[in-house]
Amino acid sequence: MNPKCNPVHKKGNRNLFCPYYGDCLDYAIEKSWGDWDCGKCPHKMRQDARREIQFTVNDTMPYYELAVEIGRES
């Protein structure tokens, strides 16, 4: 495990935007943890990997394309 990571085996909150989130997730999976928490980690408030999401529409009539298989009955 990355020495900068500090996941705790308990149900709690995780910071998806932490640059070490992937390392902690890998560690939790390796240990077969169902839950883990960032509560004691010094990086729990970091937002480095956060990016802006665009919520704009470029057309006057927005529409969504769905796969044909979704509407078919089995």
N, CA, C and O atoms as a GROMACS GRO file, in nm:
protein
  296
    1MET      N    1   0.084  -0.118   0.000
    1MET     CA    2   0.000   0.000   0.000
    1MET      C    3   0.089   0.124   0.000
    1MET      O    4   0.197   0.126   0.058
    2ASN      N    5   0.040   0.226  -0.064
    2ASN     CA    6   0.109   0.354  -0.068
    2ASN      C    7   0.119   0.408   0.075
    2ASN      O    8   0.017   0.415   0.144
    3PRO      N    9   0.238   0.448   0.121
    3PRO     CA   10   0.251   0.497   0.259
    3PRO      C   11   0.174   0.626   0.286
    3PRO      O   12   0.155   0.663   0.402
    4LYS      N   13   0.128   0.695   0.182
    4LYS     CA   14   0.050   0.817   0.201
    4LYS      C   15  -0.097   0.788   0.224
    4LYS      O   16  -0.174   0.878   0.258
    5CYS      N   17  -0.138   0.663   0.206
    5CYS     CA   18  -0.277   0.623   0.223
    5CYS      C   19  -0.302   0.578   0.367
    5CYS      O   20  -0.211   0.529   0.434
    6ASN      N   21  -0.424   0.596   0.412
    6ASN     CA   22  -0.458   0.554   0.548
    6ASN      C   23  -0.605   0.515   0.558
    6ASN      O   24  -0.678   0.574   0.637
    7PRO      N   25  -0.651   0.415   0.478
    7PRO     CA   26  -0.791   0.374   0.489
    7PRO      C   27  -0.816   0.300   0.621
    7PRO      O   28  -0.727   0.231   0.673
    8VAL      N   29  -0.937   0.315   0.672
    8VAL     CA   30  -0.976   0.249   0.797
    8VAL      C   31  -1.090   0.153   0.765
    8VAL      O   32  -1.183   0.188   0.692
    9HIS      N   33  -1.082   0.031   0.819
    9HIS     CA   34  -1.184  -0.070   0.793
    9HIS      C   35  -1.306  -0.045   0.879
    9HIS      O   36  -1.319  -0.101   0.988
   10LYS      N   37  -1.394   0.041   0.830
   10LYS     CA   38  -1.523   0.068   0.896
   10LYS      C   39  -1.611   0.139   0.795
   10LYS      O   40  -1.562   0.195   0.697
   11LYS      N   41  -1.739   0.138   0.818
   11LYS     CA   42  -1.832   0.209   0.730
   11LYS      C   43  -1.817   0.358   0.755
   11LYS      O   44  -1.813   0.403   0.870
   12GLY      N   45  -1.808   0.435   0.647
   12GLY     CA   46  -1.790   0.579   0.664
   12GLY      C   47  -1.790   0.651   0.531
   12GLY      O   48  -1.853   0.606   0.435
   13ASN      N   49  -1.721   0.762   0.526
   13ASN     CA   50  -1.716   0.846   0.407
   13ASN      C   51  -1.582   0.831   0.336
   13ASN      O   52  -1.478   0.810   0.399
   14ARG      N   53  -1.588   0.843   0.205
   14ARG     CA   54  -1.467   0.837   0.123
   14ARG      C   55  -1.461   0.960   0.034
   14ARG      O   56  -1.564   1.015  -0.005
   15ASN      N   57  -1.340   1.003   0.003
   15ASN     CA   58  -1.320   1.117  -0.085
   15ASN      C   59  -1.285   1.065  -0.224
   15ASN      O   60  -1.170   1.028  -0.248
   16LEU      N   61  -1.381   1.062  -0.313
   16LEU     CA   62  -1.359   1.011  -0.449
   16LEU      C   63  -1.259   1.095  -0.527
   16LEU      O   64  -1.202   1.046  -0.624
   17PHE      N   65  -1.238   1.219  -0.488
   17PHE     CA   66  -1.151   1.309  -0.562
   17PHE      C   67  -1.008   1.311  -0.509
   17PHE      O   68  -0.924   1.384  -0.563
   18CYS      N   69  -0.978   1.235  -0.408
   18CYS     CA   70  -0.843   1.227  -0.352
   18CYS      C   71  -0.751   1.160  -0.454
   18CYS      O   72  -0.790   1.063  -0.519
   19PRO      N   73  -0.628   1.211  -0.469
   19PRO     CA   74  -0.536   1.150  -0.565
   19PRO      C   75  -0.494   1.009  -0.524
   19PRO      O   76  -0.441   0.935  -0.607
   20TYR      N   77  -0.518   0.970  -0.400
   20TYR     CA   78  -0.480   0.838  -0.352
   20TYR      C   79  -0.599   0.743  -0.340
   20TYR      O   80  -0.585   0.631  -0.291
   21TYR      N   81  -0.716   0.786  -0.385
   21TYR     CA   82  -0.837   0.704  -0.374
   21TYR      C   83  -0.818   0.566  -0.438
   21TYR      O   84  -0.857   0.466  -0.379
   22GLY      N   85  -0.760   0.561  -0.554
   22GLY     CA   86  -0.738   0.433  -0.623
   22GLY      C   87  -0.651   0.339  -0.544
   22GLY      O   88  -0.677   0.219  -0.540
   23ASP      N   89  -0.547   0.392  -0.479
   23ASP     CA   90  -0.460   0.309  -0.396
   23ASP      C   91  -0.535   0.254  -0.276
   23ASP      O   92  -0.519   0.137  -0.240
   24CYS      N   93  -0.616   0.338  -0.214
   24CYS     CA   94  -0.695   0.292  -0.098
   24CYS      C   95  -0.798   0.188  -0.140
   24CYS      O   96  -0.821   0.090  -0.069
   25LEU      N   97  -0.860   0.209  -0.254
   25LEU     CA   98  -0.959   0.115  -0.305
   25LEU      C   99  -0.893  -0.019  -0.333
   25LEU      O  100  -0.947  -0.124  -0.297
   26ASP      N  101  -0.776  -0.017  -0.397
   26ASP     CA  102  -0.703  -0.142  -0.422
   26ASP      C  103  -0.670  -0.214  -0.292
   26ASP      O  104  -0.682  -0.336  -0.284
   27TYR      N  105  -0.629  -0.139  -0.191
   27TYR     CA  106  -0.595  -0.198  -0.061
   27TYR      C  107  -0.719  -0.260   0.004
   27TYR      O  108  -0.713  -0.371   0.057
   28ALA      N  109  -0.831  -0.188   0.000
   28ALA     CA  110  -0.956  -0.239   0.058
   28ALA      C  111  -1.001  -0.367  -0.012
   28ALA      O  112  -1.048  -0.461   0.052
   29ILE      N  113  -0.986  -0.372  -0.143
   29ILE     CA  114  -1.023  -0.492  -0.219
   29ILE      C  115  -0.930  -0.607  -0.184
   29ILE      O  116  -0.974  -0.720  -0.166
   30GLU      N  117  -0.801  -0.577  -0.175
   30GLU     CA  118  -0.702  -0.679  -0.139
   30GLU      C  119  -0.732  -0.742  -0.003
   30GLU      O  120  -0.712  -0.861   0.017
   31LYS      N  121  -0.781  -0.659   0.091
   31LYS     CA  122  -0.815  -0.706   0.226
   31LYS      C  123  -0.958  -0.758   0.236
   31LYS      O  124  -1.000  -0.801   0.344
   32SER      N  125  -1.033  -0.756   0.125
   32SER     CA  126  -1.173  -0.802   0.121
   32SER      C  127  -1.263  -0.722   0.214
   32SER      O  128  -1.353  -0.778   0.276
   33TRP      N  129  -1.240  -0.592   0.224
   33TRP     CA  130  -1.323  -0.506   0.307
   33TRP      C  131  -1.450  -0.471   0.230
   33TRP      O  132  -1.443  -0.436   0.112
   34GLY      N  133  -1.563  -0.480   0.294
   34GLY     CA  134  -1.688  -0.438   0.234
   34GLY      C  135  -1.705  -0.287   0.241
   34GLY      O  136  -1.768  -0.226   0.154
   35ASP      N  137  -1.649  -0.227   0.344
   35ASP     CA  138  -1.656  -0.083   0.365
   35ASP      C  139  -1.520  -0.032   0.411
   35ASP      O  140  -1.440  -0.107   0.467
   36TRP      N  141  -1.495   0.095   0.385
   36TRP     CA  142  -1.375   0.160   0.438
   36TRP      C  143  -1.400   0.309   0.446
   36TRP      O  144  -1.492   0.362   0.383
   37ASP      N  145  -1.318   0.377   0.525
   37ASP     CA  146  -1.340   0.518   0.557
   37ASP      C  147  -1.209   0.596   0.544
   37ASP      O  148  -1.101   0.543   0.570
   38CYS      N  149  -1.219   0.722   0.505
   38CYS     CA  150  -1.103   0.811   0.493
   38CYS      C  151  -1.086   0.900   0.617
   38CYS      O  152  -1.004   0.991   0.615
   39GLY      N  153  -1.162   0.875   0.722
   39GLY     CA  154  -1.168   0.963   0.838
   39GLY      C  155  -1.036   0.999   0.904
   39GLY      O  156  -1.021   1.111   0.951
   40LYS      N  157  -0.940   0.908   0.908
   40LYS     CA  158  -0.813   0.936   0.976
   40LYS      C  159  -0.701   0.971   0.880
   40LYS      O  160  -0.585   0.981   0.920
   41CYS      N  161  -0.735   0.991   0.754
   41CYS     CA  162  -0.634   1.020   0.653
   41CYS      C  163  -0.611   1.171   0.642
   41CYS      O  164  -0.707   1.247   0.641
   42PRO      N  165  -0.485   1.214   0.634
   42PRO     CA  166  -0.460   1.357   0.620
   42PRO      C  167  -0.503   1.412   0.484
   42PRO      O  168  -0.510   1.534   0.466
   43HIS      N  169  -0.532   1.325   0.388
   43HIS     CA  170  -0.573   1.367   0.254
   43HIS      C  171  -0.724   1.364   0.234
   43HIS      O  172  -0.771   1.382   0.121
   44LYS      N  173  -0.801   1.343   0.340
   44LYS     CA  174  -0.946   1.322   0.326
   44LYS      C  175  -1.019   1.442   0.265
   44LYS      O  176  -1.130   1.426   0.213
   45MET      N  177  -0.960   1.561   0.270
   45MET     CA  178  -1.027   1.680   0.216
   45MET      C  179  -0.969   1.726   0.082
   45MET      O  180  -1.013   1.827   0.028
   46ARG      N  181  -0.872   1.655   0.028
   46ARG     CA  182  -0.809   1.696  -0.098
   46ARG      C  183  -0.905   1.684  -0.214
   46ARG      O  184  -0.988   1.593  -0.217
   47GLN      N  185  -0.894   1.772  -0.310
   47GLN     CA  186  -0.983   1.775  -0.425
   47GLN      C  187  -0.903   1.781  -0.555
   47GLN      O  188  -0.954   1.830  -0.656
   48ASP      N  189  -0.779   1.734  -0.556
   48ASP     CA  190  -0.689   1.746  -0.670
   48ASP      C  191  -0.747   1.693  -0.801
   48ASP      O  192  -0.735   1.759  -0.905
   49ALA      N  193  -0.809   1.579  -0.797
   49ALA     CA  194  -0.854   1.514  -0.920
   49ALA      C  195  -0.990   1.563  -0.968
   49ALA      O  196  -1.039   1.516  -1.071
   50ARG      N  197  -1.049   1.653  -0.898
   50ARG     CA  198  -1.183   1.700  -0.933
   50ARG      C  199  -1.179   1.779  -1.064
   50ARG      O  200  -1.090   1.862  -1.084
   51ARG      N  201  -1.272   1.754  -1.149
   51ARG     CA  202  -1.280   1.827  -1.273
   51ARG      C  203  -1.421   1.882  -1.290
   51ARG      O  204  -1.516   1.832  -1.230
   52GLU      N  205  -1.433   1.985  -1.372
   52GLU     CA  206  -1.563   2.045  -1.395
   52GLU      C  207  -1.642   1.961  -1.493
   52GLU      O  208  -1.589   1.912  -1.592
   53ILE      N  209  -1.769   1.945  -1.464
   53ILE     CA  210  -1.858   1.870  -1.551
   53ILE      C  211  -1.947   1.970  -1.622
   53ILE      O  212  -2.010   2.054  -1.559
   54GLN      N  213  -1.952   1.961  -1.753
   54GLN     CA  214  -2.033   2.052  -1.832
   54GLN      C  215  -2.177   2.002  -1.837
   54GLN      O  216  -2.202   1.888  -1.876
   55PHE      N  217  -2.271   2.086  -1.799
   55PHE     CA  218  -2.413   2.054  -1.806
   55PHE      C  219  -2.481   2.151  -1.901
   55PHE      O  220  -2.569   2.228  -1.861
   56THR      N  221  -2.442   2.148  -2.025
   56THR     CA  222  -2.500   2.238  -2.123
   56THR      C  223  -2.562   2.157  -2.236
   56THR      O  224  -2.524   2.043  -2.261
   57VAL      N  225  -2.658   2.219  -2.303
   57VAL     CA  226  -2.724   2.157  -2.417
   57VAL      C  227  -2.693   2.243  -2.539
   57VAL      O  228  -2.707   2.365  -2.534
   58ASN      N  229  -2.651   2.179  -2.647
   58ASN     CA  230  -2.615   2.252  -2.768
   58ASN      C  231  -2.728   2.255  -2.871
   58ASN      O  232  -2.707   2.299  -2.984
   59ASP      N  233  -2.845   2.211  -2.834
   59ASP     CA  234  -2.956   2.205  -2.927
   59ASP      C  235  -3.080   2.258  -2.856
   59ASP      O  236  -3.089   2.252  -2.733
   60THR      N  237  -3.176   2.309  -2.933
   60THR     CA  238  -3.298   2.359  -2.871
   60THR      C  239  -3.388   2.246  -2.824
   60THR      O  240  -3.470   2.265  -2.734
   61MET      N  241  -3.374   2.127  -2.884
   61MET     CA  242  -3.451   2.009  -2.845
   61MET      C  243  -3.355   1.900  -2.799
   61MET      O  244  -3.311   1.818  -2.880
   62PRO      N  245  -3.323   1.897  -2.671
   62PRO     CA  246  -3.230   1.792  -2.625
   62PRO      C  247  -3.295   1.654  -2.637
   62PRO      O  248  -3.415   1.638  -2.614
   63TYR      N  249  -3.216   1.557  -2.673
   63TYR     CA  250  -3.264   1.420  -2.682
   63TYR      C  251  -3.153   1.327  -2.638
   63TYR      O  252  -3.036   1.366  -2.628
   64TYR      N  253  -3.191   1.204  -2.610
   64TYR     CA  254  -3.096   1.103  -2.565
   64TYR      C  255  -3.103   0.984  -2.658
   64TYR      O  256  -3.211   0.942  -2.700
   65GLU      N  257  -2.988   0.930  -2.690
   65GLU     CA  258  -2.983   0.811  -2.773
   65GLU      C  259  -2.975   0.690  -2.683
   65GLU      O  260  -2.890   0.684  -2.594
   66LEU      N  261  -3.063   0.594  -2.705
   66LEU     CA  262  -3.065   0.471  -2.627
   66LEU      C  263  -3.039   0.354  -2.719
   66LEU      O  264  -3.075   0.355  -2.836
   67ALA      N  265  -2.976   0.252  -2.664
   67ALA     CA  266  -2.952   0.132  -2.742
   67ALA      C  267  -3.086   0.065  -2.777
   67ALA      O  268  -3.178   0.066  -2.695
   68VAL      N  269  -3.097   0.008  -2.893
   68VAL     CA  270  -3.220  -0.055  -2.940
   68VAL      C  271  -3.261  -0.168  -2.846
   68VAL      O  272  -3.380  -0.191  -2.825
   69GLU      N  273  -3.164  -0.238  -2.790
   69GLU     CA  274  -3.193  -0.355  -2.706
   69GLU      C  275  -3.272  -0.317  -2.580
   69GLU      O  276  -3.339  -0.403  -2.522
   70ILE      N  277  -3.267  -0.196  -2.538
   70ILE     CA  278  -3.336  -0.155  -2.415
   70ILE      C  279  -3.487  -0.165  -2.432
   70ILE      O  280  -3.557  -0.206  -2.340
   71GLY      N  281  -3.538  -0.128  -2.548
   71GLY     CA  282  -3.683  -0.127  -2.570
   71GLY      C  283  -3.744  -0.259  -2.611
   71GLY      O  284  -3.866  -0.272  -2.614
   72ARG      N  285  -3.662  -0.357  -2.643
   72ARG     CA  286  -3.715  -0.486  -2.688
   72ARG      C  287  -3.761  -0.572  -2.571
   72ARG      O  288  -3.700  -0.574  -2.464
   73GLU      N  289  -3.869  -0.642  -2.595
   73GLU     CA  290  -3.917  -0.737  -2.494
   73GLU      C  291  -3.849  -0.871  -2.517
   73GLU      O  292  -3.823  -0.910  -2.631
   74SER      N  293  -3.822  -0.939  -2.409
   74SER     CA  294  -3.756  -1.072  -2.420
   74SER      C  295  -3.852  -1.181  -2.455
   74SER      O  296  -3.812  -1.297  -2.467
   0.00000   0.00000   0.00000
